[in-house]
């Protein structure tokens, strides 16, 4: 039997394409929202990183940005803050049915929190060549020390996320000179 001619295949391929297209547009939507949160954080003197957590039905559970300077808390990264809000909102630390959207690849601390919270999916904008521990500097989710396999999608609005960070850091360097 030629699989390409089967009725199952004829129906399955367009259905899969629709699912992928819908998912991609969903990811674009939430990363765009996270970019807006990052922009607002940058205007307040924070590194412009935004994070959003949604549940499996697409309901917004948490939205926040970096607050390290505002709170004078070295752990107040956008991802950590979003995980804290989501766990409190859902009354559980286990976020397996949730997706985290963040504009920058998580650092070691945030990656650890993501793994510990059992997030179902991580979607991030741009790689962090200095401290990214999802795929760039290290790959903690796939390492032997990880007790949770994390699904990851990267590169959603990659250029916009990178440009937002580069612009913010360039402005900071000019202020110092």
Long-range contacts (C-beta under 8 A, 24 or more apart in sequence): 26-58, 27-101, 27-123, 27-153, 27-156, 28-156, 28-157, 30-54, 30-99, 30-101, 30-123, 31-101, 31-103, 31-123, 31-125, 31-156, 31-157, 31-161, 32-157, 33-63, 33-101, 34-63, 34-78, 34-101, 34-102, 34-103, 34-125, 35-103, 35-125, 35-157, 35-160, 35-161, 35-164, 37-63, 37-64, 37-65, 37-78, 38-65, 38-66, 38-78, 38-103, 38-161, 38-164, 39-164, 40-65, 41-65, 41-66, 41-67, 41-78, 42-164, 42-168, 44-69, 44-70, 45-69, 45-70, 46-70, 47-165, 47-168, 48-103, 48-164, 48-165, 48-168, 49-77, 49-78, 49-102, 49-103, 49-104, 49-165, 50-78, 50-102, 50-103, 51-78, 51-79, 51-81, 51-82, 51-100, 51-101, 51-102, 51-103, 52-82, 52-100, 52-101, 52-102, 53-82, 53-83, 53-85, 53-86, 53-95, 53-98, 53-99, 53-100, 53-101, 53-119, 54-98, 54-99, 54-101, 55-90, 55-97, 55-98, 56-97, 56-98, 56-99, 56-120, 61-85, 61-86, 61-89, 61-90, 61-98, 62-86, 62-89, 75-109, 77-106, 77-107, 77-109, 77-110, 78-102, 78-103, 79-106, 79-110, 79-113, 79-114, 80-109, 80-110, 80-113, 83-113, 83-114, 83-117, 83-119, 86-117, 87-117, 93-117, 93-118, 94-118, 95-119, 95-120, 96-120, 99-123, 101-156, 103-157, 103-161, 103-164, 103-165, 104-128, 104-132, 104-161, 104-165, 105-132, 105-133, 105-134, 105-135, 105-136, 105-154, 106-132, 106-133, 106-134, 107-131, 107-132, 107-133, 108-133, 108-138, 108-140, 111-140, 111-141, 112-140, 114-141, 114-150, 115-140, 115-141, 115-146, 115-147, 115-148, 115-150, 116-148, 118-148, 119-150, 120-151, 121-150, 121-151, 121-152, 121-153, 122-150, 122-151, 122-152, 122-153, 123-152, 123-153, 123-154, 123-156, 124-152, 124-153, 124-154, 124-156, 124-161, 125-154, 125-155, 125-156, 125-157, 125-158, 125-160, 125-161, 125-162, 126-154, 126-155, 126-158, 126-159, 126-161, 126-162, 126-165, 127-154, 127-158
